[in-house]
Amino acid sequence: MPDLSELVVNPELALELERAEAASLLARMEGLAAVLRARLAGSDEPGRNGHPEPGENRLLTAEQVALALGLDVESVGRRKFPFRVKVSGRCVRYSQTGLEAYLRGLGGGAR
């Protein structure tokens, strides 16, 4: 089986994979893509080395969560994600650490 770096350079090599190998690789790649979307949706405010301080939990907007999950904003608003935080009245935000844990669960094949 070609390794990931070979597949990135030559995606057509994926056509040679067995179905089970392709399914496994796709699930892992979707998990990676979700984590990368979350990273891009996160804040670039500096903490230590440009990253949030350990244990720091930022609250994200529906737009940031939509980008991280590959959904539209309306879909995010309708779903009751476990990392949803009601701030006040109609104001809802989403826990960044909760989103990251949710995405790690998706990467582990819990789809």
C-alpha positions as CSV (number, residue, x, y, z in Angstrom):
1,M,0.0,0.0,0.0
2,P,1.4,3.4,-0.9
3,D,2.0,5.7,2.1
4,L,0.2,9.0,2.6
5,S,3.0,11.2,1.2
6,E,3.0,9.2,-2.0
7,L,-0.8,9.5,-2.3
8,V,-0.6,13.3,-1.8
9,V,1.8,13.6,-4.6
10,N,0.2,11.0,-6.8
11,P,-3.5,10.7,-5.9
12,E,-4.1,8.2,-8.8
13,L,-2.3,5.6,-6.7
14,A,-5.4,5.4,-4.6
15,L,-7.0,3.5,-7.4
16,E,-4.7,0.5,-6.6
17,L,-5.9,0.2,-3.0
18,E,-8.2,-2.6,-1.8
19,R,-11.7,-1.5,-0.9
20,A,-11.0,-2.0,2.9
21,E,-7.7,-0.1,2.6
22,A,-9.5,2.8,0.8
23,A,-12.3,2.9,3.4
24,S,-9.8,3.0,6.3
25,L,-7.7,5.7,4.6
26,L,-10.7,7.8,3.8
27,A,-12.0,7.7,7.4
28,R,-8.6,8.8,8.7
29,M,-8.3,11.5,6.0
30,E,-11.8,12.8,6.9
31,G,-10.7,13.0,10.5
32,L,-7.5,14.9,9.6
33,A,-9.5,17.2,7.3
34,A,-11.9,18.0,10.1
35,V,-9.1,18.8,12.5
36,L,-7.4,21.0,9.9
37,R,-10.7,22.9,9.3
38,A,-11.0,23.4,13.1
39,R,-7.5,24.8,13.2
40,L,-8.3,27.2,10.4
41,A,-11.5,28.3,12.1
42,G,-9.7,28.9,15.4
43,S,-8.3,32.1,16.6
44,D,-4.8,33.2,15.8
45,E,-4.5,35.2,19.1
46,P,-1.1,34.5,20.6
47,G,-0.7,32.3,23.6
48,R,2.5,30.4,24.0
49,N,4.2,30.1,20.7
50,G,1.2,31.5,18.9
51,H,-1.1,28.7,20.4
52,P,-3.7,29.0,23.2
53,E,-2.4,28.4,26.6
54,P,-2.9,24.8,27.8
55,G,-6.4,24.3,29.3
56,E,-7.7,27.4,27.7
57,N,-11.1,27.1,26.2
58,R,-12.3,29.6,23.7
59,L,-15.9,30.1,22.6
60,L,-16.4,29.9,18.9
61,T,-19.2,31.3,16.7
62,A,-21.5,29.3,14.6
63,E,-19.6,30.5,11.5
64,Q,-16.3,29.1,12.9
65,V,-17.9,25.8,13.8
66,A,-19.5,25.6,10.3
67,L,-16.1,26.0,8.7
68,A,-14.5,23.4,10.9
69,L,-17.3,20.8,10.3
70,G,-17.9,21.6,6.6
71,L,-21.5,22.6,7.3
72,D,-23.5,25.7,6.6
73,V,-24.2,28.1,9.5
74,E,-27.9,27.2,9.6
75,S,-27.2,23.5,10.1
76,V,-24.9,24.3,13.0
77,G,-27.6,26.4,14.6
78,R,-30.2,23.7,14.3
79,R,-28.1,20.9,15.8
80,K,-27.6,20.4,19.5
81,F,-23.9,19.6,19.6
82,P,-22.5,18.5,22.9
83,F,-20.1,21.4,22.9
84,R,-22.9,24.0,22.5
85,V,-22.8,26.7,25.2
86,K,-25.8,29.0,25.8
87,V,-24.2,32.3,26.8
88,S,-27.5,34.3,27.4
89,G,-31.0,34.6,25.9
90,R,-30.5,33.7,22.3
91,C,-26.7,33.9,22.3
92,V,-25.0,30.6,21.6
93,R,-21.3,29.8,21.3
94,Y,-19.4,26.6,21.0
95,S,-16.5,25.3,23.1
96,Q,-13.3,25.0,21.1
97,T,-12.0,22.2,23.3
98,G,-15.4,20.4,23.0
99,L,-15.3,20.8,19.2
100,E,-11.7,19.4,19.1
101,A,-12.8,16.4,21.2
102,Y,-15.8,15.9,18.9
103,L,-13.5,16.0,15.9
104,R,-11.1,13.5,17.5
105,G,-14.0,11.2,17.9
106,L,-14.9,11.5,14.2
107,G,-11.3,10.7,13.3
108,G,-11.5,7.5,15.3
109,G,-14.2,6.2,13.1
110,A,-17.3,7.2,15.2
111,R,-19.2,8.4,12.2
